[in-house]
Amino acid sequence: MSRVRDFLQKINIRAALAWEEPLSRHTTLKIGGPAEALVRPLDPASAMDLARAARKEGLPLFVLGGGANVLVGDRGMRGIVLDTSLLRGVRAEGGQLVAGAGLAMDELCLEALARGRGGLEDFAGMPGSVGGAVYMNARCYEVEISQVLAWASSARIEGALSRRPVAAREWSYKRSPYQGGGPASGELVLEAAFSLRALDDVGVAHAASVMRARRADREAKGHYRLPSAGSVFKNDRSFGAPTGALLDRLGLRGRRIGDALVSPWHANIFVNAGAATAADMRSLIELAQAEARAKLGLELEPEVMMVGDF
């Protein structure tokens, strides 16, 4: 019996468990080999207990949210993949809207609108989860999650549940204090609270209009045409142009390795055109980096995390 199987048979938590689960079913790229054990806790306490116990035992642990910014290796991941997708509760607390880490950001936007609260409109249509958005300090249409985030609760390996208020100095472009040593270490985001403004009927109608426009813009840019992870590379203002424009300048639109394709409609969106492997996608990402380095003297930083065994 493997250490992971023995551990999960002994631990007392409320969770759904799957063995050798293909992670291609759980990422927006639809790429990735199997997780040795995919565990979906049913409540924050179970997630916290699992993370703490696994780390105490020295077992590999990876936290998976909506799978929107992840490229999983073709051979998958050994150890435990903690899938937050069942942590989906939403509640009002002290004038704030509190959401579980596994709730889809788009669903949170709709829930806020239904409750007459504004501030999340620019995140409408964004793939991924609340926890992932907090972890990555997601940025949409010049608005960052940290600008509307009041606090996030997280579990640390050495202590109890902690609630951390937002401190501007700890946040920057696509960076949050939760990243630390990466999703396999540090803290597990469990909930996040958002400070949103109250809307009257006119405000609700305007917010709904903005949300429709954001989804339409994403559709026009091809975000949903084929499986993708959204933008592959971060934008760097010092480069003088968005990364997509730079990749355009290099003539990379339509470049292909296997079924990994630089989309013809947006050069910073790489798509799975059918049966792309993780190796194909990584090779295409490395090709784009090499071209930018050789021809523009620029180092492109991936936004997509590459994890597991390639």
C-alpha positions as CSV (number, residue, x, y, z in Angstrom):
1,M,0.0,0.0,0.0
2,S,1.3,3.5,-0.9
3,R,2.0,6.1,1.8
4,V,-0.7,8.3,0.3
5,R,-3.4,5.5,0.3
6,D,-2.5,4.5,3.8
7,F,-2.7,8.2,5.0
8,L,-6.1,8.8,3.3
9,Q,-7.6,5.7,4.8
10,K,-6.6,6.8,8.3
11,I,-7.5,10.5,8.2
12,N,-11.0,11.5,9.4
13,I,-12.3,14.2,7.1
14,R,-15.4,14.9,5.0
15,A,-14.3,14.7,1.4
16,A,-14.8,13.0,-2.0
17,L,-11.9,10.9,-3.1
18,A,-10.8,9.7,-6.6
19,W,-7.7,7.6,-7.4
20,E,-5.7,8.1,-10.6
21,E,-8.1,10.8,-11.7
22,P,-7.1,12.4,-15.1
23,L,-6.3,16.1,-14.4
24,S,-7.2,16.9,-18.0
25,R,-10.8,16.8,-16.6
26,H,-10.0,19.5,-14.1
27,T,-8.0,22.1,-16.1
28,T,-9.2,24.6,-18.6
29,L,-6.5,23.5,-21.1
30,K,-7.9,19.9,-20.9
31,I,-4.4,18.7,-20.5
32,G,-2.8,16.6,-17.8
33,G,-2.0,13.1,-16.5
34,P,-3.6,11.5,-13.5
35,A,-3.5,12.6,-9.9
36,E,-2.4,9.8,-7.6
37,A,-5.2,11.0,-5.3
38,L,-7.7,13.8,-6.0
39,V,-9.4,14.9,-2.8
40,R,-12.3,17.3,-2.7
41,P,-13.0,18.4,0.9
42,L,-16.7,19.2,1.6
43,D,-16.0,22.0,4.0
44,P,-13.2,24.4,5.0
45,A,-12.3,22.5,8.2
46,S,-11.8,19.3,6.3
47,A,-9.6,21.1,3.8
48,M,-7.5,22.6,6.6
49,D,-7.1,19.3,8.4
50,L,-6.1,17.6,5.2
51,A,-3.5,20.1,4.2
52,R,-2.0,20.3,7.7
53,A,-1.9,16.5,8.2
54,A,-0.4,15.9,4.7
55,R,2.3,18.4,5.2
56,K,3.1,17.1,8.6
57,E,3.5,13.6,7.1
58,G,5.8,15.0,4.4
59,L,3.4,14.0,1.6
60,P,3.3,15.9,-1.7
61,L,0.3,18.3,-1.7
62,F,-0.9,20.5,-4.5
63,V,-3.9,22.8,-4.3
64,L,-6.1,23.0,-7.4
65,G,-8.7,25.6,-7.9
66,G,-10.6,26.1,-11.1
67,G,-7.6,24.8,-13.1
68,A,-7.5,28.0,-15.2
69,N,-3.8,28.9,-14.9
70,V,-2.3,25.4,-14.7
71,L,-0.4,23.2,-17.2
72,V,-0.2,19.7,-15.7
73,G,2.5,17.3,-16.9
74,D,1.5,14.3,-19.1
75,R,2.6,11.8,-16.3
76,G,0.4,13.6,-13.8
77,M,1.1,14.3,-10.2
78,R,2.1,12.0,-7.3
79,G,0.8,12.6,-3.9
80,I,-2.4,14.5,-3.1
81,V,-4.2,17.0,-5.2
82,L,-6.5,19.0,-2.9
83,D,-9.3,20.2,-5.2
84,T,-11.3,23.1,-3.7
85,S,-14.2,22.9,-6.1
86,L,-16.7,21.9,-3.4
87,L,-16.0,24.9,-1.1
88,R,-18.6,27.0,-2.8
89,G,-20.6,28.7,0.0
90,V,-21.6,32.4,-0.2
91,R,-22.8,34.5,2.7
92,A,-23.1,38.2,3.8
93,E,-21.0,39.2,6.8
94,G,-20.7,42.7,8.1
95,G,-21.6,44.3,4.8
96,Q,-19.2,42.2,2.9
97,L,-19.7,39.2,0.6
98,V,-17.8,36.1,1.7
99,A,-17.2,33.3,-0.8
100,G,-15.6,29.9,-0.5
101,A,-12.4,29.3,-2.4
102,G,-13.9,26.9,-4.8
103,L,-16.7,29.1,-6.1
104,A,-16.2,30.1,-9.7
105,M,-15.5,33.8,-10.1
106,D,-18.2,34.2,-12.7
107,E,-20.7,32.7,-10.3
108,L,-19.6,35.1,-7.6
109,C,-20.1,38.0,-10.0
110,L,-23.7,36.8,-10.7
111,E,-24.3,36.3,-6.9
112,A,-23.1,39.8,-6.1
113,L,-25.4,41.3,-8.8
114,A,-28.4,39.3,-7.5
115,R,-27.7,40.8,-4.0
116,G,-27.4,44.3,-5.5
117,R,-23.7,44.7,-4.8
118,G,-21.2,46.2,-7.2
119,G,-17.4,46.1,-7.7
120,L,-16.9,42.7,-9.3
121,E,-18.3,43.4,-12.8
122,D,-14.9,43.4,-14.5
123,F,-14.3,39.8,-13.5
124,A,-17.4,38.5,-15.2
125,G,-16.6,35.6,-17.5
126,M,-13.2,35.1,-16.0
127,P,-12.4,31.4,-15.7
128,G,-11.1,30.0,-12.5
129,S,-12.1,30.1,-8.8
130,V,-12.2,32.6,-6.0
131,G,-9.2,31.0,-4.3
132,G,-7.2,31.0,-7.5
133,A,-8.1,34.7,-8.2
134,V,-6.9,35.6,-4.7
135,Y,-3.8,33.5,-5.0
136,M,-2.8,35.0,-8.3
137,N,-4.2,38.5,-7.5
138,A,-6.2,38.2,-10.7
139,R,-6.4,41.3,-12.9
140,C,-9.1,42.0,-15.4
141,Y,-9.6,45.3,-17.3
142,E,-7.1,47.1,-15.1
143,V,-8.9,46.0,-11.9
144,E,-7.1,43.7,-9.4
145,I,-8.7,41.4,-7.0
146,S,-6.8,43.1,-4.1
147,Q,-8.7,46.3,-4.9
148,V,-12.0,44.8,-3.9
149,L,-10.7,42.2,-1.4
150,A,-11.3,42.9,2.3
151,W,-9.7,39.8,3.8
152,A,-9.0,36.1,3.1
153,S,-8.9,33.3,5.5
154,S,-6.2,30.6,5.1
155,A,-4.8,27.6,6.8
156,R,-1.2,27.4,7.9
157,I,0.7,24.2,8.5
158,E,1.8,25.3,12.0
159,G,-1.3,27.0,13.3
160,A,-5.0,27.5,13.2
161,L,-7.2,29.3,10.7
162,S,-6.0,32.8,10.1
163,R,-7.8,35.8,8.7
164,R,-5.5,38.2,6.9
165,P,-6.7,41.7,6.0
166,V,-5.5,43.2,2.7
167,A,-2.3,45.2,3.1
168,A,-1.4,47.0,-0.2
169,R,2.4,46.5,0.3
170,E,1.9,42.7,0.1
171,W,0.2,42.8,-3.3
172,S,1.4,43.7,-6.8
173,Y,0.8,42.7,-10.4
174,K,-0.2,39.0,-10.4
175,R,1.4,38.6,-7.0
176,S,-0.2,37.9,-3.6
177,P,1.2,37.1,-0.1
178,Y,-0.2,33.6,-0.5
179,Q,2.1,32.5,-3.3
180,G,5.2,32.1,-1.0
181,G,6.8,28.9,-2.1
182,G,4.0,28.0,-4.5
183,P,0.7,26.1,-4.3
184,A,2.5,23.1,-2.9
185,S,3.6,25.0,0.3
186,G,2.7,28.0,2.4
187,E,-1.0,28.7,2.9
188,L,-4.3,27.3,1.7
189,V,-6.9,30.0,0.9
190,L,-10.3,28.9,2.2
191,E,-12.5,31.9,2.0
192,A,-12.4,35.5,0.7
193,A,-14.4,38.5,1.7
194,F,-15.1,41.3,-0.8
195,S,-16.0,44.9,0.0
196,L,-18.7,45.8,-2.5
197,R,-20.9,48.9,-2.9
198,A,-24.6,48.9,-2.6
199,L,-26.5,49.4,-5.9
200,D,-29.8,51.0,-6.6
201,D,-31.9,49.8,-9.5
202,V,-30.1,52.0,-12.0
203,G,-26.7,50.8,-10.6
204,V,-27.8,47.1,-10.9
205,A,-28.8,47.7,-14.6
206,H,-25.4,49.4,-15.3
207,A,-23.5,46.6,-13.6
208,A,-25.4,44.0,-15.6
209,S,-24.5,45.9,-18.8
210,V,-20.8,46.0,-17.8
211,M,-20.8,42.2,-17.1
212,R,-22.4,41.5,-20.5
213,A,-19.8,43.6,-22.2
214,R,-17.0,41.9,-20.4
215,R,-18.2,38.4,-21.4
216,A,-18.8,39.6,-25.0
217,D,-15.3,41.0,-25.2
218,R,-13.8,37.7,-23.9
219,E,-15.8,35.8,-26.5
220,A,-14.7,38.2,-29.3
221,K,-11.1,37.6,-28.2
222,G,-11.6,33.9,-28.5
223,H,-11.2,33.0,-24.9
224,Y,-13.8,30.3,-25.1
225,R,-13.3,28.9,-28.7
226,L,-10.9,26.2,-27.7
227,P,-9.5,25.0,-24.4
228,S,-6.9,27.5,-23.1
229,A,-5.4,28.9,-19.9
230,G,-6.2,32.5,-20.9
231,S,-3.1,34.7,-21.2
232,V,0.1,32.5,-21.2
233,F,2.6,35.3,-20.3
234,K,2.4,38.2,-17.9
235,N,2.4,41.7,-19.3
236,D,5.5,43.8,-18.4
237,R,4.9,47.6,-18.7
238,S,8.7,48.1,-19.2
239,F,8.5,46.2,-22.5
240,G,6.5,49.1,-24.0
241,A,3.6,46.9,-25.4
242,P,1.3,44.1,-24.2
243,T,2.8,40.7,-24.5
244,G,0.2,39.7,-27.2
245,A,1.4,42.6,-29.4
246,L,5.0,41.5,-28.9
247,L,4.2,38.0,-29.9
248,D,2.3,39.3,-32.9
249,R,5.4,41.3,-33.9
250,L,7.4,38.0,-33.8
251,G,4.9,36.4,-36.2
252,L,3.9,33.8,-33.7
253,R,0.1,33.7,-34.4
254,G,-0.8,30.3,-35.7
255,R,2.5,28.7,-34.7
256,R,1.9,25.1,-33.7
257,I,3.6,22.2,-32.0
258,G,1.5,19.1,-32.2
259,D,-2.0,20.3,-31.2
260,A,-0.6,23.1,-29.0
261,L,-1.4,26.3,-31.0
262,V,-0.7,30.0,-30.6
263,S,-4.3,31.1,-31.3
264,P,-4.8,33.0,-34.6
265,W,-7.0,35.5,-32.9
266,H,-4.8,36.5,-29.9
267,A,-1.1,35.8,-29.8
268,N,-0.9,35.5,-26.0
269,I,-3.6,32.8,-25.8
270,F,-2.2,29.3,-26.5
271,V,-4.9,26.7,-27.1
272,N,-5.4,23.0,-27.2
273,A,-6.5,22.4,-30.8
274,G,-7.5,18.8,-30.2
275,A,-5.2,16.4,-28.4
276,A,-2.3,18.6,-27.3
277,T,0.1,17.1,-24.7
278,A,1.7,19.0,-21.9
279,A,5.0,18.5,-23.6
280,D,3.7,20.1,-26.8
281,M,2.4,23.1,-24.8
282,R,5.5,23.5,-22.8
283,S,7.6,23.4,-26.0
284,L,5.5,26.0,-27.6
285,I,5.8,28.3,-24.5
286,E,9.6,27.8,-24.5
287,L,9.7,28.5,-28.3
288,A,7.9,31.9,-27.7
289,Q,10.3,32.7,-24.9
290,A,13.3,31.9,-27.0
291,E,12.0,34.0,-29.9
292,A,11.4,37.0,-27.6
293,R,14.8,36.6,-26.1
294,A,16.7,36.3,-29.4
295,K,14.8,38.9,-31.4
296,L,13.6,41.4,-28.8
297,G,16.0,40.9,-25.9
298,L,13.0,40.3,-23.6
299,E,12.4,37.6,-21.0
300,L,8.8,36.7,-21.0
301,E,7.4,35.4,-17.6
302,P,4.8,32.7,-17.8
303,E,1.5,33.3,-16.1
304,V,0.6,29.7,-16.4
305,M,2.1,27.4,-13.7
306,M,3.7,24.2,-14.9
307,V,3.3,21.4,-12.4
308,G,3.6,17.7,-12.2
309,D,5.7,15.2,-14.1
310,F,6.3,16.0,-17.8
